[in-house]
Amino acid sequence: MGSYMIYAGLAVGVAALAAGMFYATNAQQEKIPSTVQAAPATLEGTIPPPDSLGVAINREKWNSDPFADEAAEVKAKLGV
Protein backbone atom coordinates (compact mmCIF):
# COMPACT_ATOMS: atom_id res chain seq x y z
CA MET A 1 0.00 0.00 0.00
CA GLY A 2 2.83 2.37 0.86
CA SER A 3 4.56 1.91 -2.48
CA TYR A 4 1.35 2.84 -4.31
CA MET A 5 1.23 6.11 -2.38
CA ILE A 6 4.81 6.84 -3.43
CA TYR A 7 4.02 6.13 -7.09
CA ALA A 8 0.89 8.27 -6.89
CA GLY A 9 2.88 11.11 -5.33
CA LEU A 10 5.49 10.88 -8.07
CA ALA A 11 2.80 10.90 -10.76
CA VAL A 12 1.13 13.95 -9.22
CA GLY A 13 4.50 15.72 -8.96
CA VAL A 14 5.41 15.01 -12.58
CA ALA A 15 1.98 16.18 -13.75
CA ALA A 16 2.33 19.38 -11.69
CA LEU A 17 5.75 20.12 -13.17
CA ALA A 18 4.49 19.51 -16.70
CA ALA A 19 1.50 21.79 -16.12
CA GLY A 20 3.75 24.49 -14.70
CA MET A 21 6.11 24.37 -17.68
CA PHE A 22 3.18 24.45 -20.10
CA TYR A 23 1.66 27.46 -18.35
CA ALA A 24 4.98 29.32 -18.16
CA THR A 25 5.73 28.74 -21.86
CA ASN A 26 2.33 30.02 -22.94
CA ALA A 27 2.58 33.01 -20.61
CA GLN A 28 5.96 33.93 -22.12
CA GLN A 29 4.76 33.60 -25.71
CA GLU A 30 1.80 35.90 -25.05
CA LYS A 31 4.13 38.68 -23.85
CA ILE A 32 6.22 38.81 -27.07
CA PRO A 33 5.35 42.09 -28.83
CA SER A 34 4.35 42.02 -32.48
CA THR A 35 7.16 44.43 -33.41
CA VAL A 36 9.94 41.97 -32.55
CA GLN A 37 12.41 41.20 -35.33
CA ALA A 38 13.98 37.78 -35.67
CA ALA A 39 17.71 37.38 -35.07
CA PRO A 40 19.74 36.79 -38.25
CA ALA A 41 20.69 33.26 -37.19
CA THR A 42 17.03 32.25 -37.02
CA LEU A 43 16.44 33.38 -40.60
CA GLU A 44 19.06 30.92 -41.88
CA GLY A 45 16.71 28.03 -41.22
CA THR A 46 16.63 25.23 -38.72
CA ILE A 47 17.67 21.62 -38.53
CA PRO A 48 14.51 19.61 -37.87
CA PRO A 49 14.43 17.53 -34.69
CA PRO A 50 14.87 13.76 -35.02
CA ASP A 51 11.64 13.13 -33.09
CA SER A 52 8.70 15.01 -31.61
CA LEU A 53 10.51 15.60 -28.30
CA GLY A 54 13.65 17.12 -29.80
CA VAL A 55 14.40 20.78 -30.42
CA ALA A 56 15.00 22.49 -33.74
CA ILE A 57 18.59 23.74 -33.89
CA ASN A 58 19.43 26.94 -35.76
CA ARG A 59 21.76 26.67 -38.75
CA GLU A 60 23.94 29.42 -37.51
CA LYS A 61 26.97 30.34 -39.60
CA TRP A 62 29.94 30.38 -37.28
CA ASN A 63 32.84 32.76 -37.59
CA SER A 64 36.27 31.46 -38.45
CA ASP A 65 38.38 30.17 -35.58
CA PRO A 66 40.85 32.86 -34.45
CA PHE A 67 43.11 30.19 -32.94
CA ALA A 68 43.14 27.80 -35.91
CA ASP A 69 46.81 28.46 -36.70
CA GLU A 70 47.91 27.87 -33.12
CA ALA A 71 45.78 24.73 -32.90
CA ALA A 72 47.39 23.40 -36.10
CA GLU A 73 50.87 24.00 -34.66
CA VAL A 74 49.99 22.17 -31.43
CA LYS A 75 48.49 19.26 -33.36
CA ALA A 76 51.58 19.08 -35.53
CA LYS A 77 53.83 19.01 -32.45
CA LEU A 78 51.75 16.28 -30.84
CA GLY A 79 51.50 14.30 -34.07
CA VAL A 80 47.71 14.23 -34.04
Sequence and secondary structure as in RCSB ss.txt:
>XXXX:A:sequence
MGSYMIYAGLAVGVAALAAGMFYATNAQQEKIPSTVQAAPATLEGTIPPPDSLGVAINREKWNSDPFADEAAEVK
AKLGV
>XXXX:A:secstr
 HHHHHHHHHHHHHHHHHHHHHHHHHHHHHTS TT    HHHHT EE  SSTTS  EE       TTHHHHHHHH
HHHT 
